[in-house]
């Protein structure tokens, strides 16, 4: 099949929930993908920060093959060795004591919200309200889209569940004033807002939220679905800020391309989940957890984190050169390999032109070009991609 044939098939049978680009990607290796017509692209989107090790990384492929020969799925009614091992490794390398496994970032955030409410019911006199930030993105379930601070995501789903309010991001005073002593149980925040425009808070913002939560007896919940697993150059984004949350959510890169999410928590908080209080049929099955172990090993022992930090400097230097050249480029922001180029013009046409020229990126918040390439990307690939972007921007 060619691109147009796949597109016709999609248009006829698949729910129209995406405005899809007119290509069908059929093969990938590292930071490169090929469409059904055989055209090659440099992938700076990586499945929206999912393919952290790149496409078809040997360790991921090997973990899938090895586990698929032994056991693909069993119920969580039984102990699952790869799941227990992955939970141990995540806890050993984070603040957490317990892990709940699920299938996606939305499910991980749903679990975090439910855990916070159960903790509030058991220890805080029934407090239930979650504060989240304007321009945030936390998922597409009814609860997580209600927590999301973007009207375009929430539109058309009224009445939304009660118990959520949005406050300005990167504003400690607003957070302090928003806390309702009778209702508020916690604050849910992304260390760096991804879908909201790659917004990086001030150095003292997250530390200030930690202090606020300690003082007001609130739970601090970090949505690290996009920033976790090496994306910022450290294993978890919170490590840049010298503090820890009470609950953290992960997904995207954790499964190496397979659907795997996780909600991590401190023991005191995690105890509010008891048998029967929450569940996920596919969550943490043997196949995905064996891949998760391979991903974590590559991050910790394969030099991936070091490469991310090194390539950040290369990427930012190249983006800075573009900023100096083009007056409509306003700013560069991000950490590690979650980077944004803010423009004074809308970015959709630039994304289209880059795709036609062989570079895959996307645009968030209408005017921010987002770059989330594989963490294994090379300097040569970054320079090649920025060369394509340079030519596209020159035509604007």
Secondary structure in CASP SS format (residue, H / E / C, confidence):
PFRMAT SS
TARGET T0000
AUTHOR 0000-0000-0000
METHOD secondary structure of the structure
MODEL  1
X C 1.00
X C 1.00
X H 1.00
X H 1.00
X H 1.00
X H 1.00
X H 1.00
X H 1.00
X H 1.00
X H 1.00
X H 1.00
X H 1.00
X H 1.00
X C 1.00
X C 1.00
X C 1.00
X C 1.00
X C 1.00
X C 1.00
X C 1.00
X C 1.00
X C 1.00
X C 1.00
X C 1.00
X E 1.00
X E 1.00
X E 1.00
X E 1.00
X E 1.00
X E 1.00
X C 1.00
X E 1.00
X E 1.00
X E 1.00
X E 1.00
X C 1.00
X C 1.00
X C 1.00
X C 1.00
X E 1.00
X E 1.00
X E 1.00
X E 1.00
X C 1.00
X C 1.00
X H 1.00
X H 1.00
X H 1.00
X H 1.00
X C 1.00
X C 1.00
X C 1.00
X C 1.00
X C 1.00
X E 1.00
X C 1.00
X C 1.00
X H 1.00
X H 1.00
X H 1.00
X H 1.00
X H 1.00
X H 1.00
X H 1.00
X H 1.00
X H 1.00
X H 1.00
X H 1.00
X C 1.00
X C 1.00
X C 1.00
X C 1.00
X C 1.00
X C 1.00
X C 1.00
X C 1.00
X C 1.00
X C 1.00
X C 1.00
X C 1.00
X H 1.00
X H 1.00
X H 1.00
X H 1.00
X H 1.00
X H 1.00
X H 1.00
X H 1.00
X H 1.00
X H 1.00
X H 1.00
X H 1.00
X C 1.00
X C 1.00
X C 1.00
X C 1.00
X C 1.00
X E 1.00
X E 1.00
X E 1.00
X E 1.00
X E 1.00
X C 1.00
X C 1.00
X H 1.00
X H 1.00
X H 1.00
X H 1.00
X H 1.00
X H 1.00
X H 1.00
X H 1.00
X H 1.00
X H 1.00
X H 1.00
X H 1.00
X H 1.00
X H 1.00
X H 1.00
X H 1.00
X H 1.00
X H 1.00
X H 1.00
X C 1.00
X C 1.00
X C 1.00
X C 1.00
X C 1.00
X E 1.00
X E 1.00
X E 1.00
X E 1.00
X E 1.00
X C 1.00
X C 1.00
X C 1.00
X C 1.00
X C 1.00
X C 1.00
X C 1.00
X C 1.00
X H 1.00
X H 1.00
X H 1.00
X H 1.00
X H 1.00
X H 1.00
X C 1.00
X C 1.00
X C 1.00
X H 1.00
X H 1.00
X H 1.00
X H 1.00
X C 1.00
X C 1.00
X C 1.00
X C 1.00
X C 1.00
X C 1.00
X C 1.00
X C 1.00
X C 1.00
X E 1.00
X E 1.00
X E 1.00
X E 1.00
X C 1.00
X C 1.00
X C 1.00
X C 1.00
X H 1.00
X H 1.00
X H 1.00
X H 1.00
X H 1.00
X H 1.00
X H 1.00
X C 1.00
X C 1.00
X C 1.00
X C 1.00
X C 1.00
X E 1.00
X E 1.00
X E 1.00
X E 1.00
X E 1.00
X E 1.00
X C 1.00
X C 1.00
X E 1.00
X E 1.00
X C 1.00
X C 1.00
X C 1.00
X C 1.00
X C 1.00
X E 1.00
X E 1.00
X C 1.00
X C 1.00
X C 1.00
X C 1.00
X H 1.00
X H 1.00
X H 1.00
X H 1.00
X H 1.00
X H 1.00
X H 1.00
X H 1.00
X H 1.00
X H 1.00
X H 1.00
X H 1.00
X C 1.00
X C 1.00
X E 1.00
X E 1.00
X E 1.00
X E 1.00
X E 1.00
X C 1.00
X C 1.00
X C 1.00
X C 1.00
X C 1.00
X C 1.00
X C 1.00
X C 1.00
X C 1.00
X C 1.00
X C 1.00
X C 1.00
X C 1.00
X H 1.00
X H 1.00
X H 1.00
X H 1.00
X H 1.00
X C 1.00
X C 1.00
X C 1.00
X C 1.00
X C 1.00
X E 1.00
X E 1.00
X E 1.00
X E 1.00
X C 1.00
X H 1.00
X H 1.00
X H 1.00
X H 1.00
X C 1.00
X C 1.00
X C 1.00
X C 1.00
X C 1.00
X E 1.00
X E 1.00
X E 1.00
X E 1.00
X E 1.00
X C 1.00
X H 1.00
X H 1.00
X H 1.00
X H 1.00
X C 1.00
X C 1.00
X C 1.00
X C 1.00
X C 1.00
X C 1.00
X C 1.00
X C 1.00
X C 1.00
X C 1.00
X C 1.00
X C 1.00
X C 1.00
X C 1.00
X C 1.00
X H 1.00
X H 1.00
X H 1.00
X H 1.00
X H 1.00
X H 1.00
X H 1.00
X H 1.00
X H 1.00
X H 1.00
X H 1.00
X H 1.00
X H 1.00
X H 1.00
X H 1.00
X H 1.00
X C 1.00
X C 1.00
X H 1.00
X H 1.00
X H 1.00
X H 1.00
X H 1.00
X H 1.00
X H 1.00
X H 1.00
X H 1.00
X H 1.00
X H 1.00
X H 1.00
X H 1.00
X H 1.00
X H 1.00
X H 1.00
X H 1.00
X H 1.00
X H 1.00
X H 1.00
X H 1.00
X H 1.00
X C 1.00
X C 1.00
X C 1.00
X E 1.00
X E 1.00
X E 1.00
X E 1.00
X E 1.00
X E 1.00
X E 1.00
X C 1.00
X C 1.00
X E 1.00
X E 1.00
X E 1.00
X E 1.00
X E 1.00
X E 1.00
X C 1.00
X C 1.00
X C 1.00
X C 1.00
X H 1.00
X H 1.00
X H 1.00
X H 1.00
X H 1.00
X H 1.00
X H 1.00
X H 1.00
X H 1.00
X C 1.00
X C 1.00
X E 1.00
X E 1.00
X C 1.00
X E 1.00
X E 1.00
X E 1.00
X C 1.00
X C 1.00
X C 1.00
X E 1.00
X E 1.00
X E 1.00
X E 1.00
X C 1.00
X C 1.00
X C 1.00
X C 1.00
X C 1.00
X C 1.00
X C 1.00
X H 1.00
X H 1.00
X H 1.00
X H 1.00
X H 1.00
X H 1.00
X H 1.00
X H 1.00
X H 1.00
X H 1.00
X H 1.00
X H 1.00
X H 1.00
X H 1.00
X H 1.00
X H 1.00
X C 1.00
X C 1.00
END
